[in-house]
């Protein structure tokens, strides 16, 4: 009997700076067998075409190196389906329409109005990275305004 495990590459970057904490983007890439997805601590991750990887956000007061070590231990490949697909079309709030409200939500995100997933979901935070540069900042809000025009 042979047990195969998928080779997965885990990467972590700082996504948004919060008050006393940071939101980190964890990505997991590799060649996964059909029906296999990346999971973070047992939770299915979101698929990102721009990152060509599964994506998940972690809020932590720890530094980048500590979060990298934690992510390496918590990311596993298992049977399942992704938690959803990241949409880079500018519809951050998921209403089906790209408008000024999406730009405002993105602006509020990087200005730390929202610092948890209680009010704004993880998928909305992931959708806010319209530029696909693995962080949410003024470039994303500007890109959304450009899409509206």
C-alpha positions in Angstrom: 0.0 0.0 0.0 1.4 3.4 -1.0 0.2 6.7 0.4 0.8 9.7 -1.7 0.8 13.2 -0.3 0.5 16.2 -2.6 3.4 18.6 -2.7 2.1 22.0 -1.5 4.0 25.3 -1.5 2.8 27.6 1.3 3.5 31.3 1.2 2.5 34.1 3.6 2.5 37.9 3.0 1.2 40.8 5.0 -2.2 41.7 3.4 -3.4 44.6 5.5 -1.9 46.3 8.5 -4.3 46.6 11.4 -4.2 48.3 14.8 -1.7 46.2 16.7 -2.2 43.2 14.4 -1.9 42.3 10.7 -4.0 40.4 8.3 -1.9 37.9 6.5 -2.6 36.2 3.1 -1.8 32.5 3.1 -1.5 30.9 -0.3 -1.1 27.2 -1.1 -0.1 26.1 -4.5 0.9 22.8 -6.1 -0.5 20.0 -8.2 -3.5 18.7 -6.5 -5.3 15.5 -7.5 -8.9 15.8 -8.7 -11.2 16.3 -5.7 -8.4 17.6 -3.5 -8.2 21.1 -2.2 -6.0 23.1 0.2 -7.3 23.5 3.7 -6.2 25.8 6.5 -6.7 24.2 9.9 -9.4 22.0 8.4 -11.2 24.9 6.6 -11.4 24.9 2.8 -9.5 27.7 1.2 -10.6 30.0 -1.6 -9.4 29.5 -5.2 -7.6 32.5 -6.7 -6.8 32.6 -10.4 -4.5 35.6 -10.1 -2.4 33.9 -7.4 -2.8 30.5 -9.2 -3.2 29.1 -5.6 -5.7 28.6 -2.8 -6.0 31.6 -0.6 -6.9 32.2 3.1 -6.6 35.2 5.4 -5.3 35.0 9.0 -5.5 37.8 11.5 -2.6 37.7 14.0 -0.5 39.8 16.4 2.5 37.6 15.6 5.2 38.6 13.2 5.4 37.3 9.6 7.9 34.5 10.4 5.7 33.1 13.2 2.6 33.2 10.9 4.7 31.5 8.2 5.6 28.7 10.6 2.0 28.3 11.8 0.7 28.3 8.2 3.2 25.6 7.1 1.8 23.4 9.9 -1.9 24.1 9.3 -2.1 23.9 5.5 -3.0 20.4 4.4 -4.4 19.0 1.2 -7.5 16.9 1.6 -10.7 15.9 -0.3 -13.3 18.5 -0.6 -14.3 21.6 -2.5 -12.9 25.1 -2.4 -14.7 27.6 -0.1 -15.3 29.8 -3.2 -13.5 31.6 -6.0 -12.0 35.1 -5.6 -13.5 37.6 -8.0 -11.1 40.3 -9.2 -13.8 42.2 -11.3 -14.3 44.9 -8.7 -17.5 43.7 -7.1 -16.0 43.5 -3.7 -19.3 43.6 -1.8 -20.8 40.8 -3.9 -23.9 42.7 -5.1 -23.4 41.8 -8.8 -22.6 45.4 -9.7 -19.2 47.2 -9.5 -19.9 50.7 -8.2 -18.6 53.3 -5.8 -19.7 51.2 -2.8 -17.0 48.6 -3.7 -14.3 51.3 -3.8 -15.6 52.7 -0.5 -15.5 49.2 1.1 -12.0 48.7 -0.1 -10.9 52.1 1.2 -12.5 51.2 4.6 -10.7 47.9 4.6 -7.2 49.3 4.2 -7.9 52.1 6.6 -8.8 49.4 9.2 -12.5 50.2 9.7 -12.9 46.4 9.6 -10.5 44.3 11.5 -12.3 41.0 11.6 -14.5 38.7 9.5 -17.6 39.4 11.7 -18.9 42.2 9.6 -17.0 41.8 6.3 -16.4 38.2 5.1 -13.1 36.7 4.2 -14.1 36.4 0.6 -14.9 40.2 0.4 -11.5 40.9 1.8 -9.9 38.6 -0.8 -12.1 40.2 -3.6 -10.7 43.6 -2.6 -7.2 42.8 -4.0 -8.4 43.8 -7.5 -4.8 44.4 -8.7 -3.8 40.9 -7.5 -0.6 42.1 -5.8 -1.3 40.2 -2.6 -2.2 43.3 -0.5 -5.1 45.7 -0.2 -4.2 49.3 -0.6 -5.0 52.5 -2.5 -4.2 50.9 -5.8 -7.1 48.6 -5.4 -9.6 51.4 -4.7 -8.2 53.3 -7.6 -8.6 50.3 -9.9 -12.2 49.9 -8.9 -12.9 53.6 -9.7 -11.3 53.1 -13.1 -13.5 50.1 -13.7 -16.6 52.2 -12.9 -15.6 55.0 -15.4 
